[in-house]
Amino acid sequence: MRSFKIDRGVLFLFVILAVLIIAAFILIFAMRTNPVTDALSGDNILKILVVLEDAGVPISTNLIAYYPGTKRAAMFDIPGETGLIIRSLGRVDRIDAVYVENGIQAYREEIERLTGIGIPFTISFTLDQFSHLTDYLSGLTVFIPTEIDCMNGETRILLPSGAVTLDGDKIRTYVTYSDELDQEGESSARKQRALLAFFAALKDHANTVFSREVFPVFQSAIRTNVSTESLKQLLQDLYSIDSERLVPQRITGSIREVDGKDLLFPFYDGQLLKDIIRQTLGGLASDDATAQERIYALEILNGTNIQGLAQKTSELYQSFGYDVIRVGNADGFDYPDTVVIDRIGNAKVAEIIAQVILCKSVSSTLPEENGDDLYGTEAIVDFTIVLGGDFNGRYVISR
């Protein structure tokens, strides 16, 4: 009986061929997989980093979190001057220095560390590209509360008030001009409004933009880390955002000078920002939408002899997106316990507001029921927080 011997070289070639075939199947399967669909397959929140840059420097960076189940979204502005110890650069610097030196993926990773959440998707435009896309969409409609008439360097800026449709050149002006009369955060808010207007215009022109003929042209003005089909789905999810219930937020902190640069260091070494994002994302998927239906007005009163405690706490609540309309002293400085007073009869929101500082004492008695005006004088206040001796400046300490 004849025996056959297989040459080792031939066997090695067969192994290589088998590996290549398996790799080809894996590649084909991976190409068919849509990472956006995968991200949502577990009923998850979609998280996208959107960057608008000019001359290689981010002028607007926003983390957008969207929950398709409720169509609610959150939008966090990440100021370029945010200061932190940047591991990839080995120094303390502005966070946008990472983008300038190492690109958007390293920038995304640094923002993931800052926020404490994974951000799988990125979309970026240059200012020129954003301007061109605006013209593709026949302009973006933004609401300008009051007429703008100011000088930006040697250029006079004129924009009418009301709901105004701006073409590419005017949207460039809208997102880049600065006004010394702007309130804190107004410049960032304009860029956020322009971005939301862009998504709204996408929805209005969806049939044209997402057509086979037009989308390749549109896509050429967008840089992203996903495929063409995944980008389509990302944009379609973003234009489904219920912008009426979206409250844009931004990082807050204290300004300190480092190496001649004014840097914004987030409060509580960044832990506050992580708490804000965790609570906000939890609210997106909640069946109870009352906490995010509108911006609630707070009054914060200091019931202790610690100077500046109410003002510091107001900055804390503003970081969570609440509107603090009054800061003052309570009637006396001997309140042992911190209490949240519900003045509108919304116990659910009162509990959420109390949770920010881990306060367990919530009063649901409305002022008009007992004629007691001790806790506040403003008729438009929704909730009053009276700070007691158990409050350490960040949390209520259980006795």
Buried (B, 14 or more C-beta within 10 A) or exposed (E): EEEEEEEEEEEEEEEEEEEEEEEEEEEEEEEEEBBBEEBBEEEBBBBBBBBBBBEEEBBBBBBBBBBBEBBBBBBBBBBBBBBBEBEBBEEBBBBBBBBBBBEBEBBBBBBBBBBEBEBBBBBBBBBEBBBBBBEBBEBBBBEBEEEBEBEEEEEEBEBEEEEBBBBBEBBBBBBBBEBEEBEEBEBBBBBBBBBBBBBBBBBEBEEBBBEEEBBEEBBEBBBBBBBEBBBBBBBBBBBBBEBEBBBBBBBBBEEEEEEEEEBBBBBBEBEBBBBBBEBBBEBBBBEEEBBBBEEBBBBBBBBBEBEEBBEBBBBBBBBBBBBBBBBEBBEEEEBEBBBBBBBEEBEEBBBBBBBBBBBBBBBEEEBEEEEEEBBBEBEEBBBBBBBBBBBEEBEBEEE
